[in-house]
């Protein structure tokens, strides 16, 4: 079972399917505002999904509010460090909205109250941190298969990884003796000057070594050279250690996407964080 990505209307892009049981409007085409809401309603009726989730520029948000959407997160100055991005949602099933992981939210609240200080990372001579290329694709998919039972995008497939490498995704990794042990990626919007820091995965035997922090530091350095202005991530609410990593690196909390993403076998809530560089 795999969700699909397709272009609708004139230039809008969605991901939808039963895996996440939702529509995700990834990109709103500038000329599609007059037809996008009716199109999303039609897709929902045809497939009986329980959620519509949309990332839209600030100017478009009132149209979605008028159609019954709720704001779940906001990133100010997202597009070219000028216009905000609104993450809005509509629920077709009240159970999906109400079944929030309250215990994890309490832990997040405590985490947000504490001071966050970025620590100096020691050198790790046994490991190599850097770019990943075509020659690493098999290892990349092997790591993802071992870490994630399910994932919202088909990162378990070599063809998908190769396709995204040719488009707008840069992959980073940590290797020990040429064995890939940790991965992350940056999905870059060059026009909007923003990048999603995502797809972090570390093999079980190498957890606790702060490899995610080494990857994030390397990714941020690269994004600066590409003149990217805004960084963001969508992190699992239940993964408090990953939330800590972004808070230590001075990312700001932007909101929580309720029961949004099928990852590791369950539909989980996700936290949005952002940072300007």
Secondary structure, DSSP 8 states (H G I E B T S, - for coil): ---EEEEETTTEEEEEETTTTEEEEEE--TT-HHHHHHHHHHHHHHHT-SEEEEEEEHHHHHHHHHTT-EEEEEEEEEETTTEEEEEEEEES-HHHHH---HHHHHHHHHHHHS----------TT-EEEEE-GGGHHHHHHHHHHH-S--SS-TT-HHHHHHHHHTTEEEEEEEETTEEEEEEEEEEETTTTEEEEEEEEE-GGGTTS-HHHHHHHHHHHHHHHTT--EEEEEEETT-HHHHHHHHHTT-EEEEEEEEEEEETTEEEEEEEEEEE-
